[in-house]
Amino acid sequence: MLPPPITHPIFCMSQIMSDIKSGIQYMFQTRNSMTFAVSGTGHTAMECAICNAVEPGESVLTAVNGIWGERAADMADRIGGRVNTMVAAPGVFFTNAEIEQALSKHRPVLFFLTHGESSTGVLHPLEGIGQLCLKYNCLFLVDSVASIGGAPLHMDRQGSGLDPATYPQPHWEGQMHVLSCLVFFCHTKIYFVVVFSGIDILYTGSQKVLNAPPGTAPISFSERACQKIFSRRTKPVSFCLDLSWLANYWGCDGKPSRVYHHTGPVTAFYSLRESLAVLAEEGLENSWERHQKVAEYFHTALESMGLKLFVKEKNARLPTVTTIVAPHGYDWKDITSYLMKTHNLEISGGLGPSVGLVLRVGLMGCNSSKANVDMVLAALKDALKHCHKNKM
Ligand code: PMP
């Protein structure tokens, strides 16, 4: 899909919003017309997805291999969903067979998965999962806060089981969600309709690979997701995040006029538009490749320093966030505070289930460069030399 046409100097907010919409469609590789940015951070988009897609009493399944699945489960529980979790140790991912088993057992209306698990450094494979969700009549919700723009993701096709590299680019307008060949008969003629299943709801945040200030969160809903949401029996509990309101606010509902819903964070919209233009200028494929090369360069250097990477499976290492096994004999907090004090560099410890297990280094967007890797490596070497090592 080609980068979107981004128009030049603009003074009208609705034009800025429409540029943002096409920028997000490009970043997500989707043709969903229900695509916009929520006013808020990644958590707000997560809540927007869940509170619209789930009605009280409905079954929800979340994949927990780090903190984000836990958060999604908490949100679904608060709105009255019947929440089930499938849990894996931090640092690993789920197989499609495990996912299918859980889908068939819990029969959820929504399945949540994190593509880039920033608390553990796992990049979760997505192929074939959309197809499984379709088989069990469930919407596929993916958190791409830490991965989009830094690792390949095609919302309309990924998850479908089709190889995004070989499958031809769509050349017609409209939605492609369901991988299935529907055959139906009409007046003695047989019709074949091929539709493809990808991700049904996808969201991210503005402050990761996009390098924009926090405060806006791109999100997109498939036709199948909209069908479920717009045929709800109950209103979503949140007025602010109600998709009917947001769809109109962003001009996604086809209605001729937009009704005031809330005051948009206009400066954040300007910066989001600019950051999407920067991504389109570099090109998604180039951005994915740069992140991958820089991550591999970093990982090799860490291993040659004698450090261990937390994610064993090479292909499942998130290019934007590297998790290093907390070096043996050190208190990880000594290392992170030394780096902050002496090098003005923020490296964090674990988060949620990975606390105490890892050091996490985020290199994403414009920060994903070999020069930055060299700087981090030099600072880490210095920290390991100077921090107190327990002799036990
Ligand atoms: N999901 C993932 C994978 C994240 O990395 C983060 C932020 N670190 C979030 C969700 C939440 O985003 P925010 O802090 O913007 O609310």
Boltz pocket constraint, residues with backbone or C-beta under 6 A from the ligand:
constraints:
  - pocket:
      binder: B
      contacts: [[A, 41], [A, 42], [A, 43], [A, 44], [A, 68], [A, 114], [A, 116], [A, 117], [A, 118], [A, 119], [A, 143], [A, 144], [A, 145], [A, 146], [A, 205], [A, 214]]
      max_distance: 6.0
